[in-house]
Amino acid sequence: QSKHKTTFSLALIAVFGIVPSVSAVVRTDARIEYLTDFASYSVWTPDYDVDQYQYGDPEVTSEIIGYQRDYSVLDSQNNPTVTSFTGTVISYANYSSLSTHAQTTVVNPVPLGSNQPYKDEAGNLIEGGMPSGFSSNSSASMYDSIQMSLPNIANIKFKLGLNGAISGIDGVDQGPQSGAFQIYMQATQSNGEIVRSQISHDYYGGVFDFSDWTLRYPTKFFDKEYFSSLIPTVNGTAQFSFELNTEAATVFSAMTSSGPGFFASEGETYEVTSDLTLSILGIYAYDGNGNLLNSSLLSAGINELKGKSGASYSLLAAPVPDPESYVLMLSGLGFLGSMMRRRQASLAE
């Protein structure tokens, strides 16, 4: 099977960063890329003619709807045919959620064979050249800051929710379809350094079926909750950003131990869709000793913290242990009680 593209071409995706002079902003990116070198999975060329980038306050959308390119190519018998690529990318961002949609469809992929590569050795595009992979990329991000009216809030932490799905066409006899997402955050630290970290990521390239040695593509659903790292209050302000990147890609060729290999069937249709939304569910506040302040704040009638964007971030109730945690806790108490009784009985002897 082909080795799938497992990471985003972050060097080609303009990374959203915290700008100290800006108090709040949201951003969306929509990007189409082509795999230009069958021997490498890092050489992706963006189509700048259709890429979209939007900044805004309070919300923005970037869209590439139904972008299509047809390639006049030769099939495995050197007969003229057409390979068709369609890409759709929709990115939406505001201060409560980031939504990303990326879809890549390829009809009748053909082996490189006698076809021209997409780029020459000097890196120049070849007219009529054939890419060996297609990718639609969607990115949405938000940056905000909270000026603390309460001096005892030393750190905050966000609870995030991810919902959506990644799917491919099931039944094709090869496996070049893949989808992925990455969630990032940035926060200004007490020393003024801006630290970027990954909250989560996932890659989906199908499920291998050992009964017939093929890849299956049942839809993979996501309904997960995550927590950000602690975001410190620096000079009375907590600065942070969240970013969701989503990709839908098809990779048809690769360099193998015996030379170039092709991993698709002529005449087939391949399609992968990644559709995900990252929501800000609420916030936790801590004092300088790491004590959770939410209960006392809620009791005092403080239900939210307000960002400079104007967004309201709800203070969440203190987490309640799930039933399994109670069982483990009670089991531990029972074990300690048993040990204490044995020790007392031993001392009595």
Salt bridges, closest charged atoms under 4 A:
ASP29 OD1 - ARG27 NE 2.79
GLU33 OE1 - LYS5 NZ 3.49
ASP51 OD2 - ARG31 NH1 3.21
ASP202 OD2 - LYS220 NZ 3.13
ASP209 OD2 - ARG216 NE 3.48
ASP212 OD2 - ARG216 NH2 2.39
GLU225 OE1 - LYS159 NZ 3.30
GLU243 OE1 - ARG196 NH1 2.99
GLU247 OE2 - LYS5 NZ 2.84
ASP275 OD1 - HIS101 ND1 2.56
GLU304 OE2 - LYS306 NZ 3.99
